[in-house]
Amino acid sequence: MLAKTYGAAICGVRAMMVTVEVSVDAGVYFAIVGLPDSAVKESQQRIATALSQYGFHIPGKKVIVNMAPADIRKEGASYDLTIAIGIMAASGNMRSDDLDKYVIMGELSLDGSLRPIKGVLPIAIEARRLHYKGIILPRENAREAAIVNNLEVYGADNIKQVIDHLNGEEYLQQTIVDTRAEFASHLNQYDCDFADVKGQESIKRALEIAAAGGHNVIMIGPPGSGKTMLAKRLPSILPPLSLEESLETTQIHSVAGKMNKEDSLIAVRPYRSPHHTISDVALCGGGINPQPGEISLAHNGVLFLDELPEFKRTVLEVLRQPLEDRHVTISRAKTTVDFPASFMLVAAMNPCPCGYYNHPTIECTCPAGAVNKYLNKISGPLLDRIDLQIEVIPVPFNELANKKAGESSEVIRARVIAARKIQEERFKDCPGIHCNAQMSTKLSNRFCVLDEPSKERLKLAMESLGLSARAYDRIVKVSRTIADLEGAPNITVEHISEAINYRSLDRESWGR
């Protein structure tokens, strides 16, 4: 007898349907074909033990399991339930009338219970696209899948519940999630607030500009000056995620297995802070079966790199292309996968190995040339791609002891949102462009027109600081954002001057 069940394979951040064909015939043999990996091949033992807990058995006959399409590698234990239900149906131990209506996925424990799997959201989206009636999966994954409308989602605790549901004996309870209400209830729930930050008004101003225009930032300052504290609060002043951005972000985290069982939708902007020992593959993504890296997990949010010079040079260099293109392409012999990577890069570093170069009260103990050597660990092309370079000065005692709360994130975010609305209107006819930092050279020439005083001021800065063409482009974009925050229609010399001041590492005196 032949039975068919349906599962899915993850390719990048998308799902591809897999048909599991099970044939039970005369003989004594068990085989799984269709390019399965070791975890899939080992499913026979898990399935046999799990079924035996409820009085079922794999028939002692010739059982052939084919996973089509055969040229796509099937990986992981998430096909356990798909194969087990196929075996039960092909051996005549359960009804097979409704198997073509459902996508069935789940990892089996030896006691027959179901363990959660990765990539549930893209699987549910693909199931709806192909007009399946519903999806059956572990209960812990049910809320995540249920944010997809027009698809029945059933969460099960064990394989017996799935069999009873398909036999029409005891139906599973459908999981229903109001996507928009779920999204609204978790919107902007941040633990950190800019009201906690004492002093550092100039740095707050720079981060507000960065948030308003989507610009990359690097903060240079001695230990304890507040660089990490400020970076952690940056997501709290970014504009709220749209529902489309939230779904896109959730897909990536679902594929990477980063979703908690209580989560159904990511409603706040991601904040990723990898340690400086990270490898280039872990940062940009990859592996035999390509998985999203930290830059993709930070998509629509913030990637914070603390102690930037301590990262390996090869790791930092892989950032250059994603910072420009806002996606990363992972190529392997048999597949090429695109992962989105539209993130704000926020970096922090000490000014020198001892950490106290330019400190107002503590003397730097580094030998001659050590400061330049330390800064040279970061390549010029990477620094060129960072729009705002800010020097962070330690906060004086008087400001630390001041009990008065600073400006809250909510107040700052209101100004950022107002600036972003101006940009949305500006780029309404430019698909894929949402903020000033994403402007191409053509758009920059169109929307960032400079008057003569501004041109003269910028020309003087470029000649004295030796700025590159890319640095010129960044300064113009930042000045456009400063003008947007003021509601000014045109860029003035004041906007250009402030933007130039945010190029600390370009100054001739730095490190000498």
Salt bridges, closest charged atoms under 4 A:
GLU21 OE2 - LYS4 NZ 3.86
GLU75 OE2 - ARG73 NE 3.59
ASP80 OD2 - ARG46 NE 2.70
ASP97 OD2 - ARG95 NE 3.61
ASP98 OD1 - LYS101 NZ 3.27
GLU107 OE2 - ARG115 NE 3.58
GLU126 OE2 - ARG129 NH2 2.79
ASP157 OD1 - ARG139 NE 2.91
ASP164 OD2 - LYS160 NZ 2.94
GLU182 OE2 - ARG143 NH2 2.84
GLU182 OE2 - HIS186 ND1 3.95
ASP196 OD2 - ARG233 NH2 3.38
GLU201 OE2 - LYS204 NZ 3.47
GLU208 OE2 - ARG415 NE 2.82
GLU245 OE1 - ARG269 NH2 3.43
GLU248 OE1 - HIS299 NE2 3.10
GLU294 OE1 - ARG272 NE 2.78
GLU317 OE1 - ARG320 NH1 2.32
GLU324 OE2 - ARG385 NE 3.38
GLU324 OE2 - ARG470 NE 3.44
GLU324 OE2 - ARG474 NH2 2.91
ASP338 OD1 - HIS327 ND1 3.88
ASP387 OD2 - HIS215 ND1 2.66
ASP387 OD1 - ARG474 NH1 3.07
GLU391 OE1 - ARG507 NH1 3.89
GLU407 OE2 - ARG415 NH1 2.79
GLU425 OE2 - LYS428 NZ 2.84
GLU452 OE2 - LYS455 NZ 3.85
ASP473 OD2 - LYS477 NZ 3.31
ASP484 OD1 - ARG426 NH2 2.64
ASP484 OD1 - ARG480 NH2 3.19
GLU486 OE1 - HIS495 NE2 2.87
GLU498 OE2 - ARG205 NE 2.90
ASP506 OD2 - ARG503 NE 2.75
